[in-house]
Amino acid sequence: MNITWIPRTNQCPSEVVSRFRVGFGVALATLACSLTGSVVEAQQLTSLQHEGKSFQVVPASEMSSLLSSPMSNFDSDIAQVACMSGGSQCASGSCNTGQCNGQCGGNCGGTVCGSSCGLSCPTCDPYCYGRVDALMMRREGLSRFTRSREFSLDEYDFELAPRITIGTVPDCVSGTEVSFTGPINWEMSNSATGLSGQTFLAEQVPAQLLGSSLADQQIGFAFLYDPEDFDPGPPVVVNDFADDPVAFQRQRYESTYWSVEASQTSVAWDIAKLLFGARYISFDEEYRYTASNGAAPADNGYIYSDTTNDLIGLQVGLDMYSPVCRFGSTYLRARAGGFWNLSEATAIVDDQDERLYGVRDDDGNFAFMFELSNGVHYQVGEMLSLHGGTELWYLAEVATAEDQIPSLVGARAGGRAIETGDDVLFVGFSVGATLKY
């Protein structure tokens, strides 16, 4: 329905109901005039009396000049009713210019958003945000790890590291985000004195040492430090006496993790955020066991394993907030990615300056990374919010230092390829703050 006459008034806002009744009556009167063909008489209608008050009636032909000047609240209300009813002033198209960018739902037309109907489209100020998290993380799966039969390592402690995120949202919906995590470095070590130095490695003895009948036999656990030579006489294979002490032994295990990611984001009313982008992850490990009964190199033995993993690929993510009170909410942060892992490993076993095992290899394979965290989020002010929660990360199909040393070493044992099928679990906590500006 096209409303050809719009009543104009300067009444106070408290009389909105009365004004609406007047406007509705004028609209009906105008429609009746139009249907009976009395358009000329309708155009001569310049005022309307209601409850002892006079209201000015403005023809539709003067609407463009009327709307170019400041409007009263009642004018805006009536104009919006006209727009929503599909009036001729608003049928030319949708808002696709200025700040609206199509957000008016096709109710307005014209070259300037809202200029044809007096409506103001929803606007959004571009904003940026920065988020800083303090992570307390631990690499799991190495509790009581050892390559010695006589003493072991304990487990990793929780280590502190930052996670820094910077993002921008120029149109309230789409944006970009960059995040850096780490580096996180875990290290544990232990030592022992006066023990025999017996390890969990078995030595394959050469045929020329023990004879052909025992050439391919596994002869039990080797000692990295042997103060006495083998006796190849009787066919009784022992590597050393268990009560021959080693002056000093030490084990050390170290892991390092860090990552960087860049994503496109899609934001929905500050409640949910979707992410898609690229990520790089670095995960390295080193294990070293040493035994010594003196300063000379011939008196030393060691086990060494070193791995590097360079993962690059794509990931998707979700940040979800669920309000629980006026300023508080719970949040869920999830990431999942698939990566191509370029891994490399070095493994060495030496005994009294004799190389029992040595290999270096590299490979490429698919790997996966999953992150899940949840917690509470509290809005301190318009710009600042605080949050804290738990973290759970899972890294699969990578090379770890613990998997690279075989149980069988020696002249007839041979080498093997890099092992890249291990998985690693990280657990911890996080606290942080977000600044939106």
Residue pairs with C-beta under 8 A, 6 or more apart in sequence:
1 31
1 85
1 86
2 87
2 88
3 27
3 30
3 31
3 60
3 81
3 82
3 85
3 87
4 30
4 31
4 34
4 42
4 59
4 60
5 26
5 27
5 29
5 30
5 42
5 45
5 57
5 58
5 59
5 60
6 23
6 26
6 57
6 58
6 60
6 63
6 66
6 75
6 78
6 79
6 82
7 19
7 22
7 23
7 26
7 48
7 55
7 56
7 57
7 58
7 78
8 55
8 56
8 57
8 58
8 66
8 72
8 75
9 19
9 22
9 55
9 56
9 72
9 74
10 72
11 18
11 19
11 53
11 74
13 73
16 73
16 74
16 77
18 50
18 51
19 74
20 74
20 77
21 50
22 48
22 50
22 55
23 74
23 78
25 48
25 50
26 48
26 55
26 57
29 42
29 45
30 42
33 39
33 41
33 42
33 45
34 42
43 59
45 57
46 56
46 57
47 54
47 55
47 56
47 57
48 54
48 55
48 57
49 55
58 66
63 89
66 75
67 75
67 79
67 115
67 116
67 117
67 118
71 79
71 118
75 118
76 118
76 119
79 117
79 118
79 119
80 117
80 118
80 119
82 89
82 90
82 117
83 89
83 90
83 107
83 108
83 117
83 118
83 119
84 107
87 117
89 109
89 116
89 117
90 107
90 108
90 109
90 116
90 117
91 109
92 109
92 110
92 116
93 106
93 109
93 110
94 102
94 104
94 105
94 106
94 107
94 108
94 109
95 101
95 102
95 103
95 104
95 106
95 107
95 108
95 109
95 113
95 114
95 121
96 102
97 111
97 112
97 113
98 112
98 113
98 121
99 113
99 121
99 123
99 124
100 113
100 114
100 121
100 122
100 123
101 171
103 121
103 122
104 113
104 114
104 119
104 121
104 122
107 117
107 119
108 114
108 116
108 117
108 119
108 121
109 116
109 117
110 116
113 121
114 120
114 121
124 171
124 172
126 168
126 169
126 170
126 171
126 172
127 168
127 169
127 436
127 437
128 166
128 167
128 168
128 169
128 436
128 437
129 165
129 166
129 167
129 168
129 169
129 434
129 435
129 436
129 437
130 164
130 165
130 166
130 167
130 434
130 435
131 164
131 165
131 166
131 167
131 432
131 433
131 434
131 435
132 162
132 163
132 164
132 165
132 432
132 433
133 162
133 163
133 164
133 165
133 430
133 431
133 432
134 160
134 161
134 162
134 430
134 431
134 432
135 160
135 161
135 162
135 163
135 181
135 184
135 391
135 428
135 429
135 430
136 158
136 159
136 160
136 428
136 429
136 430
137 158
137 159
137 161
137 184
137 391
137 393
137 426
137 427
137 428
138 155
138 156
138 157
138 158
138 159
138 186
138 426
138 427
138 428
139 156
139 186
139 255
139 257
139 424
139 425
139 426
140 156
140 424
140 425
140 426
140 427
141 424
141 425
142 153
142 155
142 156
142 188
142 253
142 402
143 154
143 155
144 152
144 153
144 154
144 155
145 152
145 153
145 253
145 402
146 152
146 153
146 200
146 251
147 199
147 200
147 201
147 251
147 287
147 289
147 303
147 405
148 192
148 197
148 198
148 199
148 200
148 249
148 251
148 289
149 198
149 199
149 200
149 221
150 192
150 195
150 196
150 197
150 198
150 249
151 190
151 191
151 192
151 195
151 249
151 251
152 190
152 251
153 188
153 189
153 190
153 251
153 253
154 188
154 190
155 188
156 186
156 187
156 188
156 255
157 186
157 188
158 428
158 429
159 184
159 185
159 186
161 181
161 182
161 183
161 184
162 180
162 181
162 182
163 179
163 180
163 181
163 182
163 430
163 432
164 179
164 180
165 177
165 178
165 179
165 180
166 177
166 178
166 179
167 175
167 176
167 177
167 178
167 265
168 175
168 176
168 177
169 175
169 265
169 267
172 267
173 266
173 267
173 268
174 264
174 265
174 266
174 267
175 264
175 265
175 266
175 267
176 262
176 263
176 264
176 265
177 262
177 263
177 264
177 265
177 275
177 277
178 260
178 261
178 262
178 263
179 260
179 261
179 262
179 263
180 258
180 259
180 260
180 261
181 257
181 258
181 259
181 260
182 257
182 258
182 259
183 256
183 257
183 258
184 256
184 257
184 258
185 254
185 255
185 256
186 254
186 255
186 256
187 252
187 253
187 254
187 255
188 252
188 253
189 250
189 251
189 252
189 253
190 250
190 251
191 248
191 249
191 250
191 251
192 248
192 249
192 250
193 247
193 248
193 249
194 245
194 246
194 247
195 245
195 246
195 249
196 223
196 240
196 242
196 243
196 244
196 245
196 246
197 223
197 224
197 225
197 245
197 246
197 249
197 291
197 301
198 221
198 223
198 242
199 221
199 222
199 223
199 224
199 289
199 303
200 221
200 407
201 221
201 222
201 303
201 349
201 356
201 405
201 407
201 408
201 409
202 218
202 219
202 220
202 221
202 222
202 407
202 408
202 409
203 218
203 219
203 220
203 222
203 239
203 356
203 408
203 409
203 410
203 413
204 216
204 217
204 218
204 219
204 408
204 409
204 410
204 411
204 412
204 413
205 214
205 215
205 217
205 219
205 237
205 410
205 411
205 412
206 215
206 410
206 411
206 412
207 214
207 215
207 412
209 230
209 232
210 219
210 232
210 235
210 237
211 232
211 235
213 235
214 235
214 237
215 412
216 412
217 237
218 408
219 237
219 238
219 239
220 237
220 238
220 239
221 239
222 239
222 351
222 356
222 409
222 410
223 239
223 240
223 244
223 246
223 301
223 351
224 246
224 289
224 291
224 301
224 302
224 303
224 350
224 351
224 352
225 246
225 291
225 292
225 293
225 299
225 300
225 301
225 351
225 352
226 239
226 240
226 244
226 351
226 352
227 240
227 244
227 293
228 240
228 241
228 244
230 239
246 291
246 292
246 293
247 292
247 293
247 294
248 290
248 291
248 292
248 293
249 289
249 290
249 291
249 292
250 288
250 289
250 290
251 287
251 288
251 289
252 286
252 287
252 288
252 289
253 285
253 286
253 287
253 401
253 402
254 285
254 286
254 287
255 283
255 284
255 285
256 282
256 283
256 284
256 285
257 281
257 282
257 283
257 426
258 281
258 282
259 279
259 280
259 281
259 282
260 279
260 280
261 277
261 278
261 279
261 280
261 315
262 277
262 278
262 279
263 275
263 276
263 277
263 278
263 315
263 317
264 275
264 276
264 277
265 273
265 274
265 275
266 273
266 274
266 275
267 273
268 274
270 321
271 320
271 321
272 318
272 319
272 320
272 321
273 318
273 319
273 320
274 316
274 317
274 318
275 315
275 316
275 317
275 318
275 319
275 335
276 314
276 315
276 316
276 317
277 314
277 315
278 312
278 313
278 314
278 315
279 311
279 312
279 313
279 314
279 315
279 337
279 339
279 369
280 310
280 311
280 312
281 309
281 310
281 311
281 312
281 339
281 369
281 395
282 308
282 309
282 310
282 311
283 308
283 309
283 311
283 395
283 398
283 424
284 306
284 307
284 308
284 309
285 305
285 306
285 307
285 400
285 401
285 402
286 305
286 306
286 307
286 401
287 303
287 304
287 305
287 306
287 401
287 402
287 405
288 302
288 303
288 304
288 305
289 302
289 303
289 304
290 300
290 301
290 302
291 300
291 301
291 302
292 299
292 300
292 301
293 299
294 300
297 353
298 352
298 353
299 352
300 350
300 352
300 353
301 350
301 351
301 352
302 348
302 349
302 350
303 348
303 349
303 405
304 346
304 347
304 348
304 349
305 345
305 346
305 347
305 348
305 401
305 402
305 404
305 405
306 345
306 346
306 347
306 401
307 343
307 344
307 345
307 346
307 399
307 400
307 401
307 404
307 418
308 343
308 344
308 345
308 399
309 341
309 342
309 343
309 367
309 398
309 399
310 341
310 342
310 343
311 339
311 340
311 341
311 342
311 367
311 369
311 398
312 339
312 340
312 342
313 337
313 338
313 339
313 340
313 367
314 337
314 338
315 335
315 336
315 337
315 338
315 369
316 335
316 336
316 337
317 333
317 334
317 335
317 336
318 332
318 333
318 334
319 331
319 332
319 333
319 334
320 331
320 332
321 329
321 330
321 331
321 377
322 329
322 330
322 331
322 332
323 329
324 330
327 378
327 379
327 380
328 376
328 377
328 378
328 379
329 376
329 377
330 374
330 375
330 376
330 377
331 374
331 375
331 376
331 377
331 387
331 389
332 372
332 373
332 374
333 371
333 372
333 373
333 374
334 371
334 372
334 373
335 369
335 370
335 371
335 372
336 368
336 369
336 370
336 371
337 368
337 369
337 370
338 366
338 367
338 368
339 366
339 367
339 368
339 369
340 364
340 365
340 366
340 367
341 364
341 365
341 366
341 367
341 397
341 398
341 420
342 362
342 364
343 362
343 363
343 364
343 365
343 398
343 399
343 418
343 420
344 360
344 361
344 362
344 399
344 418
345 359
345 360
345 361
345 362
345 399
345 404
345 418
345 419
346 359
346 360
346 404
347 357
347 358
347 359
347 360
347 404
347 405
347 406
348 355
348 357
348 358
349 355
349 356
349 357
349 358
349 405
349 409
350 356
356 409
356 410
356 411
356 413
357 405
357 406
357 409
357 410
357 413
357 415
358 415
359 415
359 416
361 417
361 418
362 418
363 417
363 418
363 420
365 397
365 420
366 397
367 395
367 396
367 397
367 398
368 394
368 395
368 396
368 397
369 393
369 394
369 395
369 396
370 393
370 394
371 391
371 392
371 393
371 394
372 391
372 392
372 393
373 389
373 390
373 391
373 392
373 430
374 389
374 390
375 387
375 388
375 389
375 390
375 430
376 387
376 388
376 389
377 385
377 386
377 387
378 385
378 386
378 387
379 385
380 386
382 436
383 435
383 436
383 437
384 433
384 434
384 435
384 436
385 433
385 434
385 436
386 431
386 432
386 433
386 434
387 431
387 432
387 433
387 434
388 429
388 430
388 431
388 432
389 429
389 430
390 427
390 428
390 429
390 430
391 426
391 427
391 428
391 429
391 430
392 425
392 426
392 427
393 425
393 426
393 427
394 423
394 424
394 425
394 426
395 423
395 424
395 425
395 426
396 423
396 424
397 420
397 421
397 422
397 423
398 420
398 422
398 423
398 424
399 418
399 419
399 420
399 422
400 419
400 422
400 424
402 422
403 419
403 421
403 422
404 418
404 419
406 413
406 416
